[in-house]
Amino acid sequence: MRANSEGDGNVRTLARREFFLRWGKRLCFCLALTALGLAGLRGYAIWREKHLTAQLQAFVRQNDFRSAVLVARRLLALDQENVAASFAMAEMAEKSGQADAIVWRRKVAQLTPEDLANQIAFARTALRFNQPDLADQVLNTLPARAQQSVEFHQVAGAEALVRRLPAVAEEHFAAALQLAPDNPHLALNLATVRLASRESRIAAQARGTLVELTNQPTVRPEALRALSTDALAHREQASAQKWSAQLNAESGATFADAILQFQACEGTEEAAPLFRALQKKAAAGAATAAEFITWLNRHELARVALLWSATLPKEISQANPVPLAIAEAHSFVGEWNELRALVESKEWGDFEALRLAVLSHALHRLSPPDRPSIEAQTAWRGAIKRAQINPEQLVALAQLAAGWGYQNDAEQVWWTIADSNDNNRLALSALQRFYKAKQDTRGLLHVAQRALQLNPNDLVAANNCASLGLLISGDGTARRLAYKLHAEHPANRAFAATYAFALHTEGKTAEGLRLLENMSEQERRQPALAAYYVVLLVENRELDRARSFLVDAERATLLPEEKQLLTAATAKILTQENTISQR
């Protein structure tokens, strides 16, 4: 029995061993197949992404934006941080004039922080879509080596022009030209800015440069356009006629160039035939017809615009944006009943929100001044509701309301946009201008808070939150933010000034003064900073020193709370002077 038992045990052991070996092999085989499958899937995914990227680049090169968008979206579905797809979306949005180009440029810049070209492209796009504050913020955060590039100076110069700082723009364009002296576009930019110089010698040199640039095919139209505009501005009719005629002979001449030539010839025998030619060109399509009517409206010729628009075929006069231009003409001449008839019970398709806005405007004007029209308010609410579908039309509504003088309505629409995901930076820029004009400190703080919410790395918005918060309430949150900004960026003068005021609100005026006195006297004499310096000096009983900065401080454009601080400080200085004079 023992022998049999041992034999049976060996058999069972061998059987188990064979079983485990057999299933072990099967398991290894399955694992190998799985690994191969996963590797194949990964390989396929990589191949697919490369294939889609190649497709995308081909469609972009062919300007086939519709196909490119479809491919880009497929790539982003595979990888939300795909740089090529995000870059293509930015390019296509910008070329089609869509403001969400800013969103995509921002994403590309964040995905490629070391790629300075993408950072500068972000600033350029922000500038194009009327967000100079954002462009300025991006440019100021670039490293020093990027700020020595041609591209940087080009964008910085353009931004300075938007801010109406021609001297700064000239400095940047000159720096760019020095880096690339053979670039005709840079020479054109610099010469165009210098045309407006108050020094006749510099302006004359700029004209000479532009005349030379007319021999450069790549910039010839722009040079002719600048010379024509300059001649018109200086009422040099012969020169204006000469340059504008050459401009309109160019193959790329625009309808606006045809208007420029007519303006150059006004009052001469050539004006009448040019005006007839202008009308003929304008009637060729809805876009040019609207542009012509708008130009007539802006030149106190709204009545002429209405007479001419009545001659247009229906397929032109009823095609957008012509009805809106005609509506503006009725508004300019005060024909409110006619304006109401134009838009009431009509349908403007994709532009229905604008039709309702115009109807609201007409009904408002037809209502008694002291009794708001319910119908007008209903139409306006309907316009906002319809515009929610298209963010660009919300922007148009805000601009229309501001232009018509309905500032409260414009403010509400801008906030609707600011609280959304589209065009919020544009809205915040508009609201900032609005509140600055109203001297509304709380409104400005609200704007800064929303800007900081949108981008926690926005240092300008953070400093505005701190400084405005200190002015309004002087609370601990604003002081802590001021401290944080100064601690992280001790060389920044604006942050140092805010922190100095924060110390003052905490009863540490002497410490705040020491911060300000670390700056040069020239910096302290800048009007806005001088105002705060005077306030702190007076609080520290340094009245004589404060008096020496008072003239600089009084040149500052101040908010009401700042004026109150400066007025109180000035009163103490005057009290001291009166006391001395009575002795």
C-alpha positions as CSV (number, residue, x, y, z in Angstrom):
1,M,0.0,0.0,0.0
2,R,2.8,2.4,0.8
3,A,4.5,1.8,-2.6
4,N,1.3,2.4,-4.4
5,S,0.6,5.4,-2.4
6,E,3.9,6.9,-3.3
7,G,3.4,6.1,-6.9
8,D,0.0,7.7,-6.9
9,G,1.6,10.8,-5.3
10,N,4.2,11.1,-8.0
11,V,1.6,10.8,-10.7
12,R,-0.6,13.4,-9.1
13,T,2.5,15.7,-8.7
14,L,3.4,15.3,-12.3
15,A,-0.1,15.9,-13.4
16,R,-0.3,19.1,-11.4
17,R,3.0,20.2,-12.8
18,E,1.9,19.5,-16.3
19,F,-1.4,21.4,-15.6
20,F,0.4,24.5,-14.3
21,L,2.9,24.4,-17.2
22,R,0.2,24.1,-19.8
23,W,-1.9,27.0,-18.3
24,G,1.1,29.0,-17.6
25,K,2.0,28.9,-21.3
26,R,-1.5,29.8,-22.2
27,L,-1.5,32.7,-19.7
28,C,1.9,34.0,-21.0
29,F,0.5,33.7,-24.6
30,C,-2.6,35.7,-23.6
31,L,-0.5,38.3,-21.8
32,A,1.8,38.6,-24.8
33,L,-1.2,39.0,-27.1
34,T,-2.6,41.7,-24.8
35,A,0.7,43.5,-24.7
36,L,1.0,43.3,-28.5
37,G,-2.6,44.6,-28.8
38,L,-1.9,47.5,-26.4
39,A,1.3,48.3,-28.2
40,G,-0.6,48.1,-31.5
41,L,-3.3,50.5,-30.1
42,R,-0.7,52.9,-28.9
43,G,1.1,52.7,-32.2
44,Y,-2.1,53.2,-34.1
45,A,-3.0,56.2,-31.8
46,I,0.5,57.8,-32.5
47,W,0.1,57.1,-36.2
48,R,-3.4,58.5,-36.3
49,E,-2.3,61.7,-34.5
50,K,0.6,62.1,-36.9
51,H,-1.6,61.5,-39.9
52,L,-4.2,64.0,-38.7
53,T,-1.5,66.6,-38.0
54,A,-0.2,66.2,-41.5
55,Q,-3.7,66.5,-42.9
56,L,-4.3,69.6,-40.7
57,Q,-1.2,71.3,-42.0
58,A,-2.1,70.5,-45.6
59,F,-5.6,72.0,-45.2
60,V,-4.1,75.2,-43.5
61,R,-1.6,75.6,-46.4
62,Q,-4.5,75.3,-48.9
63,N,-6.6,77.8,-46.9
64,D,-9.3,75.1,-46.6
65,F,-10.5,76.4,-43.2
66,R,-13.6,74.3,-43.0
67,S,-11.7,71.0,-43.4
68,A,-8.9,72.2,-41.1
69,V,-11.3,73.0,-38.3
70,L,-12.8,69.5,-38.5
71,V,-9.4,67.9,-38.4
72,A,-8.2,70.2,-35.6
73,R,-11.2,69.3,-33.5
74,R,-10.6,65.6,-34.0
75,L,-7.0,66.1,-32.9
76,L,-8.1,68.0,-29.8
77,A,-10.6,65.2,-29.0
78,L,-7.6,62.9,-28.9
79,D,-5.4,65.3,-27.0
80,Q,-6.7,68.6,-25.5
81,E,-3.2,70.0,-25.3
82,N,-2.2,69.3,-28.9
83,V,-0.1,72.3,-29.9
84,A,-0.5,71.9,-33.7
85,A,-4.3,71.8,-33.4
86,S,-4.5,74.7,-31.0
87,F,-2.2,76.7,-33.2
88,A,-4.3,76.0,-36.3
89,M,-7.5,77.0,-34.4
90,A,-5.8,80.3,-33.5
91,E,-4.7,80.9,-37.1
92,M,-8.1,80.1,-38.6
93,A,-10.0,82.1,-36.0
94,E,-7.8,85.1,-36.6
95,K,-8.0,84.9,-40.4
96,S,-11.8,84.7,-40.2
97,G,-12.0,87.7,-37.8
98,Q,-13.3,85.7,-34.8
99,A,-12.4,87.0,-31.4
100,D,-12.0,83.5,-29.9
101,A,-8.6,83.7,-31.7
102,I,-7.4,85.2,-28.4
103,V,-8.5,82.1,-26.5
104,W,-6.5,79.8,-28.8
105,R,-3.5,82.1,-28.8
106,R,-3.5,82.2,-25.0
107,K,-3.7,78.4,-25.0
108,V,-0.8,78.0,-27.4
109,A,1.3,80.5,-25.4
110,Q,0.6,78.5,-22.2
111,L,1.4,75.2,-23.8
112,T,4.7,76.6,-25.2
113,P,6.0,79.0,-22.6
114,E,9.5,78.9,-23.9
115,D,8.5,79.7,-27.5
116,L,8.8,83.5,-27.7
117,A,7.3,83.7,-31.1
118,N,4.0,82.3,-29.7
119,Q,4.0,84.7,-26.8
120,I,4.5,87.7,-29.2
121,A,1.8,86.2,-31.5
122,F,-0.6,86.2,-28.5
123,A,0.1,89.9,-27.9
124,R,-0.4,90.7,-31.6
125,T,-3.8,88.9,-31.6
126,A,-4.9,90.7,-28.5
127,L,-4.1,94.0,-30.1
128,R,-5.9,93.1,-33.3
129,F,-9.1,92.4,-31.3
130,N,-8.9,95.6,-29.4
131,Q,-7.4,94.4,-26.1
132,P,-4.3,96.7,-25.7
133,D,-4.2,96.0,-21.9
134,L,-3.8,92.3,-22.5
135,A,-1.2,92.9,-25.2
136,D,0.7,95.2,-22.9
137,Q,0.6,92.6,-20.1
138,V,1.9,89.9,-22.4
139,L,4.7,92.1,-23.8
140,N,5.8,93.2,-20.3
141,T,6.2,89.6,-19.1
142,L,8.5,88.6,-21.9
143,P,12.2,88.1,-21.0
144,A,14.7,90.8,-21.9
145,R,16.1,88.8,-24.9
146,A,12.6,88.7,-26.4
147,Q,12.3,92.4,-26.0
148,Q,15.2,93.0,-28.3
149,S,13.6,91.3,-31.3
150,V,12.1,92.8,-34.4
151,E,8.7,91.1,-33.7
152,F,8.6,92.5,-30.2
153,H,9.2,96.1,-31.3
154,Q,6.6,95.8,-34.1
155,V,3.9,94.7,-31.8
156,A,4.9,97.1,-29.0
157,G,4.9,100.0,-31.5
158,A,1.5,99.1,-32.8
159,E,0.2,98.9,-29.2
160,A,1.6,102.3,-28.5
161,L,-0.3,103.7,-31.5
162,V,-3.5,102.2,-30.1
163,R,-2.8,104.0,-26.8
164,R,-2.1,107.2,-28.7
165,L,1.6,107.3,-27.7
166,P,3.2,108.2,-31.0
167,A,6.6,109.0,-29.4
168,V,6.7,105.5,-27.9
169,A,5.6,103.9,-31.2
170,E,8.3,105.8,-33.0
171,E,10.9,104.5,-30.6
172,H,9.9,100.9,-31.1
173,F,9.6,101.1,-34.9
174,A,13.0,102.8,-35.0
175,A,14.5,100.0,-32.9
176,A,12.9,97.4,-35.2
177,L,14.3,99.0,-38.3
178,Q,17.8,99.2,-36.8
179,L,17.6,95.4,-36.2
180,A,16.4,94.8,-39.8
181,P,17.4,97.8,-41.9
182,D,16.4,96.2,-45.2
183,N,12.8,95.4,-44.2
184,P,10.5,97.8,-46.2
185,H,7.6,97.1,-43.9
186,L,9.5,98.4,-40.9
187,A,10.6,101.5,-42.8
188,L,6.9,102.1,-43.8
189,N,5.8,101.8,-40.1
190,L,8.4,104.3,-38.9
191,A,7.8,106.8,-41.8
192,T,4.0,106.7,-41.2
193,V,4.4,107.5,-37.6
194,R,6.9,110.3,-38.3
195,L,4.5,111.9,-40.7
196,A,2.6,113.3,-37.7
197,S,5.8,114.9,-36.2
198,R,5.5,118.5,-35.1
199,E,9.0,119.1,-36.5
200,S,8.5,119.9,-40.2
201,R,12.0,118.5,-41.0
202,I,11.2,115.1,-39.6
203,A,7.8,115.0,-41.3
204,A,9.3,116.0,-44.6
205,Q,11.9,113.2,-44.3
206,A,9.2,110.7,-43.6
207,R,7.3,111.8,-46.8
208,G,10.6,111.4,-48.7
209,T,10.9,107.8,-47.3
210,L,7.4,107.0,-48.3
211,V,7.9,108.3,-51.8
212,E,11.0,106.0,-52.1
213,L,8.9,103.1,-50.7
214,T,6.4,103.4,-53.6
215,N,9.1,101.7,-55.7
216,Q,8.9,98.7,-53.4
217,P,6.1,96.4,-54.7
218,T,5.5,94.7,-51.3
219,V,4.6,98.0,-49.6
220,R,3.7,100.3,-52.5
221,P,-0.1,100.3,-51.8
222,E,0.4,101.1,-48.1
223,A,2.9,103.9,-48.9
224,L,0.5,105.4,-51.5
225,R,-2.3,105.2,-49.0
226,A,-0.2,107.0,-46.3
227,L,0.9,109.7,-48.7
228,S,-2.7,110.2,-49.9
229,T,-4.1,110.5,-46.3
230,D,-1.3,112.8,-45.3
231,A,-1.8,115.1,-48.3
232,L,-5.6,115.3,-47.5
233,A,-4.9,116.1,-43.9
234,H,-2.6,119.0,-44.9
235,R,-5.1,120.1,-47.6
236,E,-2.5,119.6,-50.3
237,Q,-5.1,118.7,-53.0
238,A,-2.8,118.3,-55.9
239,S,-0.6,115.8,-54.0
240,A,-3.7,114.0,-52.7
241,Q,-5.1,113.6,-56.2
242,K,-1.7,112.4,-57.5
243,W,-1.2,109.8,-54.9
244,S,-4.8,108.6,-54.6
245,A,-5.0,108.1,-58.4
246,Q,-1.9,106.0,-58.3
247,L,-3.3,104.0,-55.4
248,N,-6.5,103.2,-57.2
249,A,-4.6,102.0,-60.2
250,E,-3.1,99.2,-58.1
251,S,-4.7,95.8,-58.5
252,G,-5.3,95.5,-54.8
253,A,-7.1,98.8,-54.4
254,T,-10.1,98.7,-52.0
255,F,-13.4,100.4,-52.0
256,A,-12.1,102.6,-49.2
257,D,-9.3,103.7,-51.5
258,A,-11.9,104.8,-54.1
259,I,-13.5,106.9,-51.4
260,L,-10.1,108.4,-50.6
261,Q,-9.7,109.4,-54.3
262,F,-13.1,111.0,-54.3
263,Q,-12.2,113.0,-51.2
264,A,-9.0,114.2,-52.9
265,C,-10.9,115.5,-55.9
266,E,-13.9,117.1,-54.1
267,G,-14.5,120.6,-55.5
268,T,-12.9,119.8,-58.8
269,E,-14.4,118.8,-62.2
270,E,-13.3,115.2,-61.5
271,A,-15.5,114.9,-58.4
272,A,-18.8,114.3,-60.1
273,P,-17.7,111.4,-62.4
274,L,-15.7,109.9,-59.5
275,F,-18.8,110.0,-57.3
276,R,-20.9,108.3,-59.9
277,A,-18.2,105.6,-60.2
278,L,-18.2,105.3,-56.4
279,Q,-21.9,104.7,-56.4
280,K,-21.6,102.1,-59.1
281,K,-18.9,100.3,-57.2
282,A,-20.9,100.5,-54.0
283,A,-24.0,99.0,-55.6
284,A,-22.1,95.9,-56.7
285,G,-22.6,94.1,-53.3
286,A,-24.1,94.4,-49.9
287,A,-20.7,94.9,-48.2
288,T,-19.7,97.8,-50.3
289,A,-23.2,99.3,-50.3
290,A,-23.2,99.3,-46.5
291,E,-19.7,100.8,-46.4
292,F,-20.7,103.6,-48.7
293,I,-23.9,104.4,-46.7
294,T,-21.9,104.4,-43.5
295,W,-19.3,106.7,-45.0
296,L,-22.1,109.1,-46.1
297,N,-23.6,109.0,-42.7
298,R,-20.3,109.9,-41.0
299,H,-19.8,112.8,-43.4
300,E,-23.2,114.5,-42.7
301,L,-24.7,113.1,-45.9
302,A,-27.3,110.8,-44.3
303,R,-30.0,112.3,-46.5
304,V,-28.0,111.5,-49.6
305,A,-27.4,108.0,-48.2
306,L,-31.2,107.5,-47.9
307,L,-31.9,108.7,-51.4
308,W,-29.2,106.5,-52.9
309,S,-30.2,103.4,-50.9
310,A,-33.7,103.8,-52.3
311,T,-32.3,103.1,-55.8
312,L,-30.7,99.8,-54.8
313,P,-32.2,96.5,-55.9
314,K,-34.0,94.5,-53.1
315,E,-31.4,91.8,-53.2
316,I,-28.8,94.4,-52.1
317,S,-30.9,96.7,-49.9
318,Q,-32.3,93.9,-47.9
319,A,-29.1,91.9,-47.5
320,N,-27.2,92.4,-44.3
321,P,-25.5,94.6,-43.2
322,V,-27.2,97.2,-45.6
323,P,-30.5,97.5,-43.5
324,L,-28.4,98.4,-40.4
325,A,-26.6,101.1,-42.4
326,I,-29.9,102.5,-43.7
327,A,-31.3,102.4,-40.2
328,E,-28.4,104.5,-39.0
329,A,-29.1,107.0,-41.8
330,H,-32.7,107.4,-40.5
331,S,-31.4,107.8,-37.0
332,F,-28.9,110.5,-38.1
333,V,-31.7,112.6,-39.7
334,G,-34.2,111.9,-36.8
335,E,-36.8,110.0,-38.9
336,W,-38.0,107.8,-36.1
337,N,-41.3,106.8,-37.6
338,E,-39.5,105.8,-40.8
339,L,-36.9,103.9,-38.8
340,R,-39.7,102.1,-36.9
341,A,-41.3,101.2,-40.2
342,L,-38.0,99.9,-41.6
343,V,-37.5,97.4,-38.9
344,E,-40.9,96.6,-37.4
345,S,-42.4,93.2,-38.4
346,K,-39.3,92.3,-40.4
347,E,-36.9,89.4,-40.2
348,W,-33.1,90.0,-40.4
349,G,-32.1,86.3,-40.1
350,D,-28.8,86.0,-38.4
351,F,-28.9,89.7,-37.6
352,E,-32.3,89.6,-35.8
353,A,-30.8,90.8,-32.5
354,L,-29.6,94.0,-34.3
355,R,-33.1,94.5,-35.8
356,L,-34.7,94.3,-32.4
357,A,-32.1,96.7,-31.0
358,V,-32.8,99.2,-33.7
359,L,-36.6,98.8,-33.1
360,S,-36.0,99.5,-29.4
361,H,-34.1,102.6,-30.3
362,A,-36.9,103.9,-32.6
363,L,-39.6,103.2,-30.0
364,H,-37.5,104.8,-27.3
365,R,-37.2,108.0,-29.3
366,L,-40.9,108.0,-30.1
367,S,-41.8,107.8,-26.4
368,P,-42.2,110.8,-24.1
369,P,-38.8,111.6,-22.5
370,D,-40.2,111.3,-19.0
371,R,-42.0,108.0,-19.6
372,P,-39.9,104.9,-20.7
373,S,-41.6,102.9,-23.3
374,I,-42.5,99.3,-22.3
375,E,-42.4,98.3,-25.9
376,A,-38.8,99.7,-26.2
377,Q,-37.7,97.8,-23.2
378,T,-39.3,94.6,-24.4
379,A,-37.6,94.9,-27.8
380,W,-34.2,95.5,-26.1
381,R,-34.6,92.4,-23.9
382,G,-35.5,90.4,-27.0
383,A,-32.4,91.7,-28.7
384,I,-30.1,90.6,-25.8
385,K,-31.8,87.2,-25.7
386,R,-31.3,86.7,-29.5
387,A,-27.7,87.9,-29.3
388,Q,-26.8,85.2,-26.7
389,I,-26.5,82.8,-29.6
390,N,-23.8,84.9,-31.2
391,P,-21.2,86.5,-28.8
392,E,-20.1,89.0,-31.5
393,Q,-23.6,90.4,-31.7
394,L,-23.6,91.0,-27.9
395,V,-20.6,93.2,-28.5
396,A,-22.4,95.0,-31.3
397,L,-25.4,95.6,-29.0
398,A,-23.2,97.1,-26.3
399,Q,-21.5,99.4,-28.9
400,L,-24.8,100.4,-30.4
401,A,-26.3,101.2,-26.9
402,A,-23.2,103.3,-26.0
403,G,-23.4,105.1,-29.4
404,W,-27.1,105.9,-28.9
405,G,-26.4,107.3,-25.4
406,Y,-28.0,104.4,-23.4
407,Q,-25.1,104.0,-21.1
408,N,-26.8,101.9,-18.5
409,D,-27.9,99.4,-21.1
410,A,-24.4,99.3,-22.6
411,E,-23.0,98.7,-19.1
412,Q,-25.3,95.8,-18.5
413,V,-24.5,94.1,-21.8
414,W,-20.8,94.6,-21.3
415,W,-21.1,92.8,-18.0
416,T,-23.1,90.0,-19.6
417,I,-20.1,89.5,-21.9
418,A,-17.5,90.0,-19.2
419,D,-19.2,87.2,-17.2
420,S,-19.2,84.8,-20.2
421,N,-16.4,82.9,-21.9
422,D,-16.3,84.9,-25.1
423,N,-15.0,88.4,-25.6
424,N,-14.7,88.9,-21.8
425,R,-11.4,90.8,-22.1
426,L,-12.9,93.1,-24.7
427,A,-15.8,93.8,-22.4
428,L,-13.6,94.5,-19.4
429,S,-11.6,97.0,-21.5
430,A,-14.8,98.8,-22.4
431,L,-16.1,98.7,-18.8
432,Q,-12.7,100.1,-17.6
433,R,-13.0,103.0,-20.0
434,F,-16.6,103.5,-18.9
435,Y,-15.9,103.6,-15.2
436,K,-12.8,105.8,-15.7
437,A,-15.0,108.3,-17.5
438,K,-17.5,108.2,-14.7
439,Q,-14.8,108.3,-12.0
440,D,-16.5,105.2,-10.5
441,T,-13.9,103.5,-8.2
442,R,-16.2,100.6,-7.2
443,G,-16.9,99.9,-10.8
444,L,-13.1,99.8,-11.6
445,L,-12.6,97.5,-8.7
446,H,-15.3,95.1,-10.0
447,V,-13.5,95.1,-13.4
448,A,-10.1,94.3,-11.8
449,Q,-11.6,91.5,-9.7
450,R,-13.2,89.9,-12.7
451,A,-9.9,90.2,-14.7
452,L,-8.0,88.6,-11.8
453,Q,-10.7,85.8,-11.7
454,L,-10.2,85.2,-15.4
455,N,-6.4,85.1,-15.0
456,P,-4.9,84.7,-11.5
457,N,-1.5,85.6,-13.0
458,D,-2.6,89.0,-14.3
459,L,-0.3,91.2,-12.2
460,V,-1.9,94.4,-13.4
461,A,-5.3,93.3,-12.4
462,A,-3.9,92.1,-9.0
463,N,-2.3,95.5,-8.4
464,N,-5.6,97.3,-9.3
465,C,-7.5,95.1,-6.9
466,A,-5.1,96.0,-4.2
467,S,-4.9,99.7,-4.8
468,L,-8.6,100.2,-5.4
469,G,-9.5,98.0,-2.5
470,L,-7.3,100.1,-0.2
471,L,-9.0,103.3,-1.5
472,I,-12.5,102.0,-0.9
473,S,-12.2,100.1,2.3
474,G,-8.6,99.7,3.3
475,D,-9.3,96.1,4.3
476,G,-6.9,93.4,5.2
477,T,-7.4,91.5,2.0
478,A,-6.2,94.4,-0.1
479,R,-3.2,95.0,2.2
480,R,-2.2,91.3,2.0
481,L,-2.4,91.4,-1.8
482,A,-0.3,94.6,-1.9
483,Y,2.3,92.9,0.4
484,K,2.4,89.8,-1.7
485,L,2.9,91.7,-5.0
486,H,5.7,93.8,-3.6
487,A,7.4,90.8,-2.0
488,E,7.4,88.8,-5.2
489,H,8.3,91.8,-7.4
490,P,10.4,94.2,-5.3
491,A,11.7,96.1,-8.3
492,N,8.3,97.0,-9.6
493,R,7.6,100.7,-8.8
494,A,3.8,100.5,-9.2
495,F,3.7,97.6,-6.7
496,A,6.0,99.4,-4.3
497,A,3.7,102.4,-4.4
498,T,0.6,100.4,-3.7
499,Y,2.4,98.6,-0.8
500,A,3.5,102.0,0.6
501,F,-0.1,103.2,0.7
502,A,-1.1,99.9,2.3
503,L,1.4,100.5,5.1
504,H,0.0,104.0,5.5
505,T,-3.6,102.7,5.9
506,E,-2.2,100.4,8.6
507,G,-0.7,103.3,10.5
508,K,2.9,102.6,9.3
509,T,3.3,105.8,7.2
510,A,7.0,106.3,8.0
511,E,7.7,102.8,6.7
512,G,5.7,103.5,3.6
513,L,7.6,106.7,3.0
514,R,10.9,104.8,3.1
515,L,9.7,102.6,0.3
516,L,8.8,105.6,-1.9
517,E,12.1,107.3,-1.1
518,N,14.0,104.4,-2.5
519,M,12.7,105.6,-5.9
520,S,14.4,108.4,-7.8
521,E,13.0,112.0,-7.4
522,Q,12.0,111.9,-11.1
523,E,9.8,108.8,-10.4
524,R,8.3,110.4,-7.3
525,R,7.4,113.5,-9.3
526,Q,5.3,111.6,-11.7
527,P,1.8,113.0,-11.0
528,A,0.0,109.9,-9.8
529,L,2.8,108.9,-7.6
530,A,3.4,112.4,-6.4
531,A,-0.2,112.6,-5.1
532,Y,0.4,109.6,-2.8
533,Y,3.8,110.9,-1.8
534,V,2.3,114.2,-0.7
535,V,-0.4,112.4,1.3
536,L,2.1,110.3,3.2
537,L,4.5,113.3,3.7
538,V,1.7,115.4,5.2
539,E,0.6,112.5,7.5
540,N,4.2,112.2,8.6
541,R,4.2,116.0,9.3
542,E,6.8,116.7,6.6
543,L,4.7,119.6,5.3
544,D,7.6,121.7,3.7
545,R,8.7,118.7,1.7
546,A,5.1,117.8,0.7
547,R,4.7,121.4,-0.6
548,S,7.5,120.9,-3.0
549,F,5.7,118.0,-4.7
550,L,2.2,119.6,-4.6
551,V,2.4,121.1,-8.1
552,D,3.3,117.6,-9.6
553,A,0.5,116.0,-7.6
554,E,-2.2,118.4,-8.8
555,R,-1.5,117.4,-12.4
556,A,-2.6,113.8,-11.7
557,T,-5.9,112.4,-12.9
558,L,-7.4,111.1,-9.7
559,L,-10.4,109.1,-8.6
560,P,-12.8,110.8,-6.1
561,E,-11.3,109.0,-3.1
562,E,-7.8,110.0,-4.2
563,K,-8.9,113.6,-4.7
564,Q,-10.3,113.6,-1.2
565,L,-7.0,112.4,0.3
566,L,-5.1,115.0,-1.7
567,T,-7.5,117.8,-0.8
568,A,-7.2,117.0,2.9
569,A,-3.4,117.0,2.7
570,T,-3.4,120.3,0.7
571,A,-5.7,121.8,3.4
572,K,-3.1,121.0,6.1
573,I,-0.4,122.5,4.0
574,L,-2.4,125.7,3.5
575,T,-3.3,125.8,7.2
576,Q,0.4,125.8,8.0
577,E,1.1,128.6,5.5
578,N,-1.7,130.7,7.0
579,T,-0.4,130.1,10.5
580,I,3.1,131.2,9.5
581,S,1.8,134.3,7.6
582,Q,-0.2,135.4,10.7
583,R,2.9,135.4,13.0
